[in-house]
Amino acid sequence: MPPLEKRLRREDMSHYQGPVDACIVGCGAGGSVLAKELAEAGWKVVVLEAGPWLDTDADLRQDEVLMRGKFDWTDRRVSEGNEEMIQGHRRDGTGVGGGTIHYGAVALRLWPEDFERRSRDGVGRDWPITYNELEPYYDRVERELKLSGPLQMPWGPKRTKYPQGPHHLTARDTIVADGFDKCGYRWTPNALAILVGEHDGRSPCMNYGYCQWGCKSRAKSSMHVTYVPKAVRAGAEIRDQARVTFIESDTGGRITGITYQKAGVEQRVEASVYILSAFCVENSRLLLHSATSHFPDGLANGAGMVGRGIMAHVADGFFARFSYPVHMWSTSPGTLLSQEHYGTQAGRTFAGGWSWMTSVLFPGEFGEALVKAGAGMWGERLMKQLEQYPNFTLLGEEGECLWYEDNRVTLTDELDQFGVPRAKVSFSFHENETRMRQEIYRVGRQVLEAAGAEEVFVSQGNDHTMGGCVMGNSGDSVVDRDLRTHQHENLYICDASVFASSGGAQPSQTIMALATRLADHLVKSR
């Protein structure tokens, strides 16, 4: 049986004229799930996606240089703060599938404590929902994607068995695992949205290693090969290369339409329900830009919270050079996991924690990361290290960033080609993240040196944009517990921008679980 993507004939897709039931902005982890769930419930759905609809066979190549920029959001933004938020490549996705085209497919859940950071530690924010409320939706997403994972997860809440077994460990994993063992830290094969057995006509993983450049085998469960074909089959219409420029509203706050440009022509969609899933910076930017005389500070901004609380994981890369070839590129990233340092722990001087996982960079990005690893990494010294590329492996982490009001998105006076003000992202790590980073530095070197590394370089960075349209009570947030904006009864937001905390894990599974929960709510409320 061929995969769903190959069975899909785009010319057979529904094309709606006039008002529809739901208009979704963005076709990534949130928008794709919503489109599928609502369409299967009988809703007329239109999805507006700014980027192109790439085809796995025709458009994806196992070539780092050719693929660079093909699905990156590359619009210029202004950055400020002590920690420049990494944007563009492998951060903000564009195209049908959004960031899931380039994500590493690490598929971890948040923990119950992540939803209660303020209550437990007196810092950050609490979510208005609990882990227990989201748990059944995590289960549904994992079954839909046929996640692979360990027989038993040593950390976090008890959970159901993963639909498929774990990926085999590679040479780089066994080397790093030896370091964890010698330091007394537990590890396990990671949970991945990458098949180890056939499903829906998609093949198991071929270990090409190009997961973050677009999966050629379709083993990685990107939205364009999973939820999107099912959404289209159920009647959803995907309008790609449709750049949303304005959200229309009436004097009472009801959203009346969305304006977008496609092929240079301005068009408009009317719907009963509107859902923003355009990701953190762009959601905030659109809401602020769509100000009117009745909403002079922008839509959904009655509490002045739109754009506030932007978060990004502490994500420093530990590059370890060994005396023998490791070949870190020979499989998907993130195959080995340790959460020994996850969450708030006694004896530490900071709240929250992080997850460790092995990873991979191909030569181009590897060279860029080495240059950032310290003074003097250029010229002959850099060339000698690049020659040793086969002997390197990469250990990365996702460290929690707390929610701070002063980390925010605002608008500049400069307009883009569509007449929309460019975004300014103000972002800094605070004392909590600085202290965490110091402990990460100590433990990372400890593990890799115990594993036998001859030399360890650390390249500081951050990963995964979250926040900007936080969930909560009406006085201090943008959306409520059901993701509806407080001021606009028919406008919802669903992606990582609603997060009230980042946790120490990748956000994709939580986004998909929230989207599944929202779809259920909308269908039941109709």
HELIX and SHEET records of a PDB file:
HELIX    1   1 LEU A    4  ARG A    7  1                                   4    
HELIX    2   2 ARG A   10  ASP A   12  5                                   3    
HELIX    3   3 ALA A   29  GLU A   40  1                                  12    
HELIX    4   4 THR A   56  ASP A   59  1                                   4    
HELIX    5   5 GLU A   64  MET A   67  1                                   4    
HELIX    6   6 GLY A   98  ILE A  101  5                                   4    
HELIX    7   7 PRO A  112  PHE A  115  5                                   4    
HELIX    8   8 ARG A  117  ASP A  121  1                                   5    
HELIX    9   9 TYR A  131  LEU A  145  1                                  15    
HELIX   10  10 ALA A  171  CYS A  183  1                                  13    
HELIX   11  11 CYS A  211  TRP A  213  5                                   3    
HELIX   12  12 MET A  223  VAL A  225  5                                   3    
HELIX   13  13 TYR A  227  ARG A  233  1                                   7    
HELIX   14  14 CYS A  280  HIS A  289  1                                  10    
HELIX   15  15 PRO A  363  VAL A  371  1                                   9    
HELIX   16  16 GLY A  379  GLU A  387  1                                   9    
HELIX   17  17 TYR A  389  ASN A  391  5                                   3    
HELIX   18  18 GLU A  431  ALA A  450  1                                  20    
HELIX   19  19 SER A  474  ASP A  476  5                                   3    
HELIX   20  20 ALA A  496  VAL A  498  5                                   3    
HELIX   21  21 SER A  508  SER A  525  1                                  18    
SHEET    1   A 5 GLU A 237  ARG A 239  0                                        
SHEET    2   A 5 VAL A  45  LEU A  48  1                                        
SHEET    3   A 5 VAL A  20  VAL A  25  1                                        
SHEET    4   A 5 ALA A 271  LEU A 276  1                                        
SHEET    5   A 5 LEU A 491  ILE A 493  1                                        
SHEET    1   B 3 VAL A  78  GLU A  80  0                                        
SHEET    2   B 3 PRO A 421  SER A 426  1                                        
SHEET    3   B 3 ARG A 408  LEU A 415 -1                                        
SHEET    1   C 6 THR A 188  PRO A 189  0                                        
SHEET    2   C 6 LEU A 336  SER A 338 -1                                        
SHEET    3   C 6 TRP A 354  SER A 359 -1                                        
SHEET    4   C 6 PHE A 392  GLY A 399 -1                                        
SHEET    5   C 6 GLY A 317  ARG A 321 -1                                        
SHEET    6   C 6 GLU A 455  SER A 459 -1                                        
SHEET    1   D 3 ARG A 243  SER A 249  0                                        
SHEET    2   D 3 ILE A 255  LYS A 262 -1                                        
SHEET    3   D 3 VAL A 265  VAL A 269 -1                                        
SHEET    1   E 2 MET A 311  VAL A 314  0                                        
SHEET    2   E 2 ASN A 462  MET A 466 -1                                        
END                                                                             
